[in-house]
Amino acid sequence: MPGVFEGIPDQGEKDEVISQHEDEEDECRIRISNIPAETMTTHRLLTWKHRGNEPWWPKIEAYAHREYDHPFVTLVGPRGTGKTHIAFAVGWEWLKQGAGVLYYHVEDLLDLLRRGYSLWQKGSSDSYDAIIDFTRHTNLLILDDLGAHNETDWAVVKLDQIVDYRYEHRKPLIATTNLALNRLPERIEDRLSEGVLVQLTGESYRKKKGRSHG
């Protein structure tokens, strides 16, 4: 008779199965996060050209390791100064630690919500409710280019609902914007101003790169 343990995987095989399962979970989290996969190696803390040179850098590093006093971080500065790089870098660190992350360019998120809202008006609420629920409850939400969207009353209300929910429940949020905070809707400005404000200055890296290849 075969032994009772015959066919049961040994510890090495178990470890391989667990590792494969973890890899699948990681891939799923990355896909759901909406962070472009090609930025996994390019947009990291270690690839930030000026890491450690700015007074606010220790706060970003701490936040990347999920250590913070306030859950909101706002990156402010002209286009091309690295706001999205830093946001992605933090997002990748959170993903590496097993946290859920959701990234959206704000206009893309609003387009998605408009489509979902249109379906909701026709009696189908699943997609709209799922999007809103995800933006509220994911471990880290990244809203890129806040203030660059078409600022209708509806858009302001939707963004305010998302930001306010995360504020009230102390859910981490990173926002990037080209605008001074006082040019954002008042309630959103009020919520963001309580968190960490990172001011990026200087010339666009993309313009510099273009000149260097000219």
GUBA-407822 format. One record per residue: x, y, z of N, C-alpha, C in turn; residue number from 1. Coordinates in steps of 0.02 Angstrom, whole numbers. Example, Ala and Ser with C-alpha at 12.3 -4.5 7.8 and 13.67 -1.06 7.14 Angstrom:
% GUBA-407822
    n.px    n.py    n.pz   ca.px   ca.py   ca.pz    c.px    c.py    c.pz    i
     660    -284     390     615    -225     390     660    -165     390    1
     642    -112     354     684     -53     357     645       2     394    2
***
This chain:
% GUBA-407822
    n.px    n.py    n.pz   ca.px   ca.py   ca.pz    c.px    c.py    c.pz    i
      43     -60       0       0       0       0      44      62       0    1
      23     111     -36      62     172     -34      56     205      34    2
     108     238      54     107     272     118      56     329     119    3
      35     348     180     -17     400     186       8     468     162    4
      75     478     162     103     542     142     123     544      69    5
     110     489      34     130     486     -37      88     536     -76    6
     121     575    -118      85     624    -159      79     692    -127    7
      94     697     -61      92     762     -28     157     799     -43    8
     154     861     -68     215     895     -87     262     906     -28    9
     327     901     -41     375     915      13     379     990      23   10
     419    1012      72     421    1083      90     445    1127      32   11
     493    1099      -7     517    1138     -65     463    1150    -115   12
     422    1099    -128     366    1107    -175     314    1155    -148   13
     302    1151     -82     254    1196     -50     278    1269     -58   14
     341    1280     -44     369    1348     -50     361    1374    -120   15
     372    1330    -169     365    1351    -239     293    1370    -255   16
     245    1331    -230     174    1347    -240     156    1413    -207   17
     180    1423    -145     166    1486    -110     197    1545    -147   18
     259    1536    -171     292    1589    -208     254    1606    -272   19
     230    1555    -307     193    1567    -368     128    1604    -353   20
      95    1584    -298      33    1617    -279      45    1690    -262   21
     100    1704    -226     117    1773    -208     133    1814    -270   22
     168    1782    -318     183    1817    -381     118    1836    -417   23
      70    1790    -418       6    1804    -451     -31    1860    -415   24
     -28    1861    -348     -60    1914    -310     -27    1982    -325   25
      40    1981    -330      77    2043    -346      56    2068    -415   26
      54    2024    -464      35    2043    -532     -36    2072    -533   27
     -81    2042    -494    -150    2066    -491    -152    2136    -461   28
    -116    2146    -406    -115    2212    -375     -87    2265    -421   29
     -34    2248    -458      -4    2295    -505     -53    2313    -560   30
     -86    2262    -587    -134    2274    -641    -192    2318    -617   31
    -218    2304    -558    -274    2342    -531    -253    2414    -514   32
    -190    2422    -495    -166    2488    -474    -170    2541    -529   33
    -166    2519    -591    -169    2564    -649    -103    2603    -658   34
     -53    2589    -618      12    2621    -628      45    2587    -689   35
      68    2625    -738      98    2594    -797     155    2546    -778   36
     150    2485    -801     199    2433    -782     270    2452    -803   37
     276    2490    -858     343    2508    -882     380    2555    -834   38
     345    2584    -785     377    2629    -738     405    2592    -677   39
     398    2526    -676     420    2487    -618     493    2497    -603   40
     534    2505    -654     606    2514    -643     628    2587    -651   41
     591    2626    -690     613    2694    -704     591    2745    -651   42
     531    2734    -623     503    2783    -576     504    2755    -505   43
     563    2754    -477     572    2729    -409     608    2780    -367   44
     608    2771    -301     642    2818    -257     716    2822    -274   45
     747    2765    -289     818    2764    -303     836    2796    -370   46
     786    2805    -414     801    2835    -479     784    2910    -480   47
     760    2936    -424     746    3008    -420     812    3046    -417   48
     824    3087    -466     889    3118    -475     912    3159    -415   49
     865    3192    -381     884    3237    -327     867    3208    -258   50
     862    3142    -253     843    3112    -189     891    3133    -133   51
     863    3151     -78     903    3170     -20     926    3242     -20   52
     918    3278     -75     943    3346     -79     892    3398     -55   53
     828    3379     -53     776    3425     -34     756    3413      39   54
     736    3466      74     718    3459     145     658    3414     157   55
     615    3408     105     555    3367     114     566    3293      98   56
     625    3274      72     636    3206      50     626    3154     105   57
     650    3166     167     639    3116     220     565    3101     231   58
     522    3150     223     450    3138     231     423    3093     176   59
     449    3102     115     428    3058      60     452    2987      71   60
     514    2979      93     540    2912     107     499    2879     162   61
     484    2916     215     444    2888     270     375    2868     245   62
     344    2910     204     278    2896     177     280    2834     133   63
     333    2827      95     341    2768      52     343    2704      93   64
     365    2709     155     367    2652     200     307    2652     247   65
     255    2690     227     191    2691     261     196    2718     332   66
     241    2767     341     249    2801     405     234    2875     394   67
     183    2900     426     162    2969     414     122    2995     474   68
     122    3061     482      80    3094     533      12    3110     503   69
      12    3132     441     -50    3148     406     -53    3106     342   70
    -111    3078     325    -115    3033     267    -114    3066     199   71
    -115    3133     196    -117    3168     132     -49    3197     114   72
     -28    3186      51      32    3218      24      12    3251     -42   73
      31    3315     -50      16    3350    -112      82    3374    -143   74
      93    3355    -206     153    3374    -243     134    3430    -291   75
     163    3488    -282     146    3548    -320     206    3572    -359   76
     195    3590    -423     250    3617    -462     234    3617    -536   77
     275    3652    -576     264    3654    -648     269    3585    -680   78
     245    3580    -740     249    3517    -777     322    3496    -786   79
     334    3431    -782     401    3406    -796     450    3410    -740   80
     428    3428    -679     475    3434    -623     477    3372    -579   81
     442    3319    -598     450    3255    -564     394    3236    -516   82
     338    3271    -518     283    3255    -472     258    3184    -482   83
     245    3166    -544     218    3099    -557     270    3045    -543   84
     334    3060    -556     387    3013    -539     385    2996    -465   85
     380    3047    -423     379    3034    -350     317    2996    -330   86
     259    3015    -359     197    2980    -343     201    2906    -362   87
     226    2892    -422     234    2823    -443     283    2786    -397   88
     339    2819    -380     390    2788    -338     360    2766    -271   89
     320    2809    -241     287    2791    -178     237    2734    -190   90
     200    2738    -245     152    2686    -262     186    2618    -269   91
     243    2616    -302     279    2552    -311     303    2524    -244   92
     324    2569    -199     345    2545    -133     287    2515     -94   93
     228    2547     -98     170    2520     -64     149    2453     -94   94
     152    2448    -160     136    2384    -192     184    2329    -171   95
     248    2347    -166     298    2298    -145     285    2273     -75   96
     254    2316     -33     238    2297      35     170    2262      42   97
     138    2249     -15      76    2211     -14      13    2254      -7   98
      20    2320     -12     -38    2364      -5     -74    2373     -71   99
    -137    2390     -68    -175    2406    -128    -165    2479    -147  100
    -155    2492    -211    -143    2559    -237    -188    2570    -297  101
    -214    2631    -304    -252    2649    -363    -228    2716    -389  102
    -206    2718    -452    -183    2779    -484    -230    2799    -540  103
    -246    2865    -543    -282    2891    -600    -260    2962    -614  104
    -251    2977    -678    -250    3046    -700    -322    3071    -689  105
    -329    3129    -658    -395    3151    -636    -446    3154    -693  106
    -427    3179    -751    -474    3183    -806    -496    3114    -829  107
    -451    3065    -828    -469    2997    -846    -518    2968    -795  108
    -506    2981    -731    -552    2957    -679    -621    2988    -688  109
    -624    3053    -702    -689    3085    -711    -725    3058    -773  110
    -688    3044    -827    -719    3014    -886    -749    2946    -868  111
    -712    2908    -829    -737    2842    -808    -799    2849    -765  112
    -799    2897    -720    -857    2908    -677    -917    2933    -717  113
    -904    2974    -767    -960    2999    -809    -993    2941    -846  114
    -951    2896    -873    -980    2838    -908   -1019    2794    -860  115
    -991    2783    -800   -1025    2744    -751   -1089    2777    -727  116
   -1087    2843    -720   -1146    2881    -698   -1201    2877    -750  117
   -1181    2880    -814   -1231    2874    -868   -1266    2806    -865  118
   -1227    2753    -853   -1257    2687    -845   -1301    2683    -783  119
   -1279    2717    -730   -1318    2718    -668   -1387    2750    -680  120
   -1388    2804    -720   -1451    2837    -735   -1497    2792    -775  121
   -1467    2744    -811   -1508    2698    -851   -1526    2635    -812  122
   -1507    2634    -748   -1527    2578    -705   -1474    2529    -688  123
   -1413    2538    -714   -1358    2492    -699   -1308    2528    -655  124
   -1303    2508    -592   -1261    2546    -544   -1195    2512    -530  125
   -1185    2450    -554   -1127    2411    -533   -1061    2447    -547  126
   -1050    2470    -609    -985    2498    -627    -972    2562    -590  127
   -1022    2606    -585   -1014    2670    -551    -999    2659    -477  128
   -1038    2616    -445   -1029    2603    -373    -960    2572    -360  129
    -939    2528    -405    -875    2494    -395    -817    2544    -399  130
    -820    2590    -447    -767    2640    -455    -763    2684    -393  131
    -820    2711    -372    -822    2755    -314    -797    2718    -252  132
    -819    2655    -244    -799    2616    -186    -723    2605    -186  133
    -695    2591    -244    -623    2578    -248    -583    2642    -232  134
    -605    2699    -258    -569    2761    -243    -573    2779    -169  135
    -624    2758    -136    -631    2773     -65    -591    2726     -21  136
    -587    2662     -40    -562    2612       8    -493    2583      -8  137
    -465    2595     -67    -399    2568     -80    -349    2597     -30  138
    -297    2559     -14    -249    2582      37    -218    2649      20  139
    -199    2658     -44    -170    2721     -66    -201    2742    -132  140
    -227    2803    -134    -255    2831    -195    -208    2886    -220  141
    -191    2883    -285    -149    2935    -317    -191    2971    -369  142
    -202    3036    -358    -239    3078    -406    -189    3124    -441  143
    -178    3112    -504    -126    3148    -542    -157    3205    -581  144
    -124    3264    -579    -144    3323    -618    -211    3351    -594  145
    -219    3357    -530    -279    3387    -502    -283    3461    -523  146
    -340    3481    -546    -350    3550    -568    -343    3560    -642  147
    -317    3509    -679    -310    3515    -751    -373    3492    -788  148
    -421    3465    -751    -482    3439    -781    -531    3495    -797  149
    -582    3476    -836    -637    3522    -851    -679    3530    -788  150
    -676    3589    -757    -704    3598    -690    -778    3615    -692  151
    -819    3566    -705    -891    3574    -700    -912    3564    -627  152
    -973    3586    -611    -998    3576    -543    -999    3502    -525  153
   -1017    3461    -574   -1021    3389    -563    -952    3361    -546  154
    -901    3381    -583    -833    3357    -572    -808    3378    -503  155
    -821    3440    -483    -800    3464    -418    -833    3423    -362  156
    -897    3410    -370    -934    3371    -320    -905    3301    -313  157
    -892    3267    -370    -866    3199    -368    -797    3197    -334  158
    -753    3242    -354    -687    3243    -325    -689    3259    -251  159
    -733    3306    -233    -741    3325    -163    -765    3265    -122  160
    -811    3226    -149    -836    3168    -114    -780    3118    -100  161
    -738    3107    -150    -683    3059    -143    -632    3084     -92  162
    -610    3147    -100    -559    3175     -56    -585    3180      15  163
    -648    3201      22    -676    3210      89    -683    3143     125  164
    -704    3091      89    -710    3025     120    -643    3002     147  165
    -592    3009     106    -525    2986     127    -499    3029     184  166
    -515    3092     184    -495    3136     239    -528    3115     304  167
    -593    3105     302    -631    3087     362    -609    3019     390  168
    -588    2974     347    -570    2907     369    -493    2897     371  169
    -457    2952     365    -383    2952     368    -353    2899     321  170
    -377    2899     259    -352    2853     208    -300    2890     166  171
    -241    2861     156    -187    2895     120    -205    2916      49  172
    -183    2976      32    -195    3006     -34    -134    3045     -56  173
    -112    3035    -117     -61    3078    -148     -95    3114    -206  174
     -89    3180    -207    -115    3220    -262     -58    3258    -293  175
     -58    3264    -360     -10    3307    -394     -49    3362    -430  176
     -20    3421    -432     -54    3477    -465      -3    3528    -490  177
     -20    3561    -544      21    3616    -570      -1    3683    -539  178
     -55    3683    -501     -85    3744    -475     -67    3755    -402  179
     -66    3818    -382     -63    3834    -311    -127    3808    -278  180
    -121    3785    -216    -180    3755    -184    -240    3801    -182  181
    -228    3867    -177    -284    3914    -172    -321    3922    -238  182
    -298    3889    -291    -334    3889    -355    -376    3826    -364  183
    -373    3781    -315    -414    3722    -316    -481    3736    -282  184
    -532    3695    -292    -596    3705    -257    -584    3710    -182  185
    -622    3754    -150    -607    3774     -81    -604    3715     -32  186
    -653    3670     -35    -653    3614      13    -595    3567       0  187
    -577    3556     -63    -520    3512     -78    -456    3546     -55  188
    -449    3611     -68    -391    3648     -43    -385    3641      32  189
    -440    3648      67    -440    3646     140    -415    3578     165  190
    -438    3524     133    -417    3457     154    -343    3444     139  191
    -322    3462      79    -252    3450      59    -203    3491     100  192
    -222    3552     117    -176    3597     152    -158    3573     222  193
    -196    3527     249    -180    3500     315    -124    3448     312  194
    -113    3419     253     -63    3367     246       6    3394     228  195
      48    3350     203     116    3369     183     113    3402     114  196
     142    3460     109     146    3496      45     217    3495      20  197
     228    3467     -38     294    3464     -69     295    3511    -129  198
     338    3561    -128     342    3610    -182     403    3593    -225  199
     390    3575    -289     444    3561    -335     454    3621    -380  200
     517    3639    -390     533    3697    -431     583    3677    -485  201
     597    3725    -528     647    3714    -580     616    3703    -648  202
     661    3693    -696     641    3684    -766     619    3612    -778  203
     574    3604    -825     550    3538    -844     609    3493    -864  204
     611    3433    -835     662    3385    -854     655    3364    -927  205
     593    3363    -951     582    3343   -1021     611    3395   -1068  206
     605    3459   -1050     635    3512   -1092     711    3507   -1092  207
     739    3494   -1032     811    3486   -1027     835    3428   -1069  208
     800    3373   -1065     818    3314   -1104     815    3328   -1178  209
     763    3366   -1199     756    3383   -1269     814    3424   -1294  210
     836    3472   -1253     893    3514   -1273     957    3474   -1277  211
     965    3426   -1230    1027    3387   -1229    1034    3342   -1289  212
     976    3328   -1322     978    3287   -1383     973    3329   -1446  213
     975    3395   -1436     967    3439   -1494    1033    3451   -1530  214
***
